Structures are given as structure tokens and as C-alpha cells.
Amino acid sequence: MAKSKRKLPKKIGGFKVPKSVRKSTLLRNMLASPVGRDLLANAITAGAGAAAAVLVRERGEIADATKSAAKTGAKKSARAAGLATDMVQSAASAMMAVVSEAAHKVLPEQKSRGDKDRDSRARRATH
């Protein structure tokens, strides 16, 4: 079996890349084209910005949770986990917004059903 020319490493920046991501043909194809790379870069940047915004907004609570996690245990740890969840959700939402916006720019606009009906009536009237 021949090896793939575009192979992703198992670790990037010290973080393990899951096998499903490394083997993804969609991701490989996106990385192979300049437009795909630009889209991925914009999505990652938007996700990082959204995650950072959550951290900045809640930095006092995060500091309190990490300092007193050993003292109060579950309550503060649960709040820190909740903040982490908010951060991930915010990042994912921002990334999807970037991808959605890029898709709307690339794909042709669809006419609404009413527009299609008007166009077909206008064509019939002229023939």
C-alpha cells in the first residue's frame, strides 16, 4: 500500500491529533486547496477568539475556582467545568458561523419558491 502524500502528524504543538481527524478525507481536501486552508484558518481564529472572550469575561471566577478547588471541592470545580463548556460552545458557534458565511459566499444564491413561480409564469406569458 502506498503512503498518502498528505499525512497529518500524530501531534501538533504538543497536542495529540485524534485518528478520526488525521484520516478525514474532507480535512485533507480542505488542506490541499488555498481556499480550504483559508477557510480553516478563519474558523480556527474565530473559535480561538470566542474562547478567549469567554475566558476574559469570566476570569475572576476561573481564578477563584482554581484557587479554592481543593477547599470547596465539587461546587467550584463544577463551575469551572461549566465555564469550560461555555468556552467550547462559544468557540464552536463562532467557527460554524465562519464556515456558514464562507459557504454562502461560495455557493450560488437560491431563489425562493415564489421567485421561481414568478419566473416560470413570465416565461410562459412571453411564449
FITOR-636236 format. One record per residue (C-alpha): x, y, z; residue number from 1; chain. Coordinates in steps of 0.1 Angstrom, whole numbers, plus 5000, padded with zeros to 4 digits. Last residue first. Layout:
# residues N
+------+------+------+------+-------+
|    x |    y |    z | lose | mikol |
+------+------+------+------+-------+
|    X |    Y |    Z |  NUM |     A |
...
+------+------+------+------+-------+
# end
This chain:
# residues 127
+------+------+------+------+-------+
|    x |    y |    z | lose | mikol |
+------+------+------+------+-------+
| 4559 | 5323 | 4746 |  127 |     A |
| 4562 | 5356 | 4766 |  126 |     A |
| 4535 | 5346 | 4791 |  125 |     A |
| 4550 | 5312 | 4798 |  124 |     A |
| 4584 | 5327 | 4806 |  123 |     A |
| 4568 | 5353 | 4830 |  122 |     A |
| 4548 | 5325 | 4847 |  121 |     A |
| 4580 | 5304 | 4852 |  120 |     A |
| 4599 | 5334 | 4866 |  119 |     A |
| 4570 | 5343 | 4890 |  118 |     A |
| 4568 | 5307 | 4902 |  117 |     A |
| 4606 | 5306 | 4908 |  116 |     A |
| 4605 | 5338 | 4927 |  115 |     A |
| 4578 | 5325 | 4950 |  114 |     A |
| 4597 | 5293 | 4957 |  113 |     A |
| 4627 | 5313 | 4968 |  112 |     A |
| 4657 | 5316 | 4946 |  111 |     A |
| 4689 | 5300 | 4957 |  110 |     A |
| 4720 | 5321 | 4958 |  109 |     A |
| 4751 | 5305 | 4943 |  108 |     A |
| 4775 | 5288 | 4967 |  107 |     A |
| 4808 | 5305 | 4975 |  106 |     A |
| 4797 | 5334 | 4996 |  105 |     A |
| 4771 | 5314 | 5015 |  104 |     A |
| 4796 | 5287 | 5022 |  103 |     A |
| 4820 | 5313 | 5036 |  102 |     A |
| 4793 | 5326 | 5059 |  101 |     A |
| 4785 | 5291 | 5071 |  100 |     A |
| 4821 | 5282 | 5078 |   99 |     A |
| 4826 | 5315 | 5097 |   98 |     A |
| 4794 | 5310 | 5117 |   97 |     A |
| 4804 | 5274 | 5124 |   96 |     A |
| 4837 | 5285 | 5139 |   95 |     A |
| 4819 | 5311 | 5161 |   94 |     A |
| 4795 | 5285 | 5174 |   93 |     A |
| 4822 | 5260 | 5181 |   92 |     A |
| 4842 | 5286 | 5200 |   91 |     A |
| 4812 | 5297 | 5221 |   90 |     A |
| 4803 | 5261 | 5228 |   89 |     A |
| 4838 | 5253 | 5239 |   88 |     A |
| 4841 | 5284 | 5261 |   87 |     A |
| 4807 | 5277 | 5277 |   86 |     A |
| 4817 | 5242 | 5284 |   85 |     A |
| 4849 | 5254 | 5300 |   84 |     A |
| 4829 | 5278 | 5321 |   83 |     A |
| 4806 | 5250 | 5333 |   82 |     A |
| 4836 | 5228 | 5342 |   81 |     A |
| 4850 | 5257 | 5363 |   80 |     A |
| 4816 | 5260 | 5380 |   79 |     A |
| 4816 | 5222 | 5386 |   78 |     A |
| 4850 | 5225 | 5402 |   77 |     A |
| 4838 | 5253 | 5424 |   76 |     A |
| 4809 | 5232 | 5437 |   75 |     A |
| 4828 | 5198 | 5438 |   74 |     A |
| 4857 | 5207 | 5460 |   73 |     A |
| 4853 | 5235 | 5484 |   72 |     A |
| 4889 | 5237 | 5496 |   71 |     A |
| 4908 | 5218 | 5468 |   70 |     A |
| 4891 | 5238 | 5441 |   69 |     A |
| 4897 | 5271 | 5460 |   68 |     A |
| 4925 | 5286 | 5439 |   67 |     A |
| 4913 | 5271 | 5406 |   66 |     A |
| 4877 | 5281 | 5410 |   65 |     A |
| 4886 | 5316 | 5423 |   64 |     A |
| 4909 | 5322 | 5392 |   63 |     A |
| 4882 | 5309 | 5369 |   62 |     A |
| 4855 | 5331 | 5385 |   61 |     A |
| 4877 | 5362 | 5381 |   60 |     A |
| 4885 | 5354 | 5345 |   59 |     A |
| 4848 | 5351 | 5334 |   58 |     A |
| 4847 | 5377 | 5307 |   57 |     A |
| 4883 | 5372 | 5297 |   56 |     A |
| 4879 | 5334 | 5295 |   55 |     A |
| 4847 | 5337 | 5275 |   54 |     A |
| 4863 | 5362 | 5251 |   53 |     A |
| 4893 | 5338 | 5247 |   52 |     A |
| 4870 | 5310 | 5236 |   51 |     A |
| 4854 | 5333 | 5211 |   50 |     A |
| 4887 | 5345 | 5197 |   49 |     A |
| 4900 | 5309 | 5195 |   48 |     A |
| 4869 | 5299 | 5176 |   47 |     A |
| 4871 | 5328 | 5152 |   46 |     A |
| 4908 | 5321 | 5145 |   45 |     A |
| 4901 | 5284 | 5140 |   44 |     A |
| 4873 | 5292 | 5115 |   43 |     A |
| 4894 | 5318 | 5096 |   42 |     A |
| 4923 | 5294 | 5093 |   41 |     A |
| 4901 | 5266 | 5082 |   40 |     A |
| 4885 | 5287 | 5055 |   39 |     A |
| 4919 | 5300 | 5043 |   38 |     A |
| 4932 | 5264 | 5041 |   37 |     A |
| 4902 | 5254 | 5021 |   36 |     A |
| 4905 | 5283 | 4997 |   35 |     A |
| 4942 | 5275 | 4992 |   34 |     A |
| 4935 | 5239 | 4985 |   33 |     A |
| 4951 | 5207 | 4999 |   32 |     A |
| 4942 | 5215 | 5035 |   31 |     A |
| 4905 | 5213 | 5025 |   30 |     A |
| 4910 | 5180 | 5007 |   29 |     A |
| 4928 | 5165 | 5037 |   28 |     A |
| 4901 | 5178 | 5061 |   27 |     A |
| 4873 | 5162 | 5040 |   26 |     A |
| 4893 | 5130 | 5037 |   25 |     A |
| 4895 | 5126 | 5074 |   24 |     A |
| 4922 | 5102 | 5085 |   23 |     A |
| 4941 | 5126 | 5108 |   22 |     A |
| 4908 | 5139 | 5123 |   21 |     A |
| 4895 | 5104 | 5130 |   20 |     A |
| 4929 | 5095 | 5144 |   19 |     A |
| 4927 | 5123 | 5170 |   18 |     A |
| 4955 | 5149 | 5169 |   17 |     A |
| 4975 | 5148 | 5201 |   16 |     A |
| 4986 | 5181 | 5214 |   15 |     A |
| 5023 | 5190 | 5218 |   14 |     A |
| 5022 | 5217 | 5191 |   13 |     A |
| 5008 | 5192 | 5166 |   12 |     A |
| 5009 | 5155 | 5175 |   11 |     A |
| 5000 | 5125 | 5154 |   10 |     A |
| 5012 | 5142 | 5122 |    9 |     A |
| 4989 | 5147 | 5093 |    8 |     A |
| 4997 | 5129 | 5060 |    7 |     A |
| 4993 | 5145 | 5026 |    6 |     A |
| 5013 | 5122 | 5003 |    5 |     A |
| 4994 | 5092 | 5015 |    4 |     A |
| 5015 | 5061 | 5018 |    3 |     A |
| 5013 | 5034 | 4991 |    2 |     A |
| 5000 | 5000 | 5000 |    1 |     A |
+------+------+------+------+-------+
# end
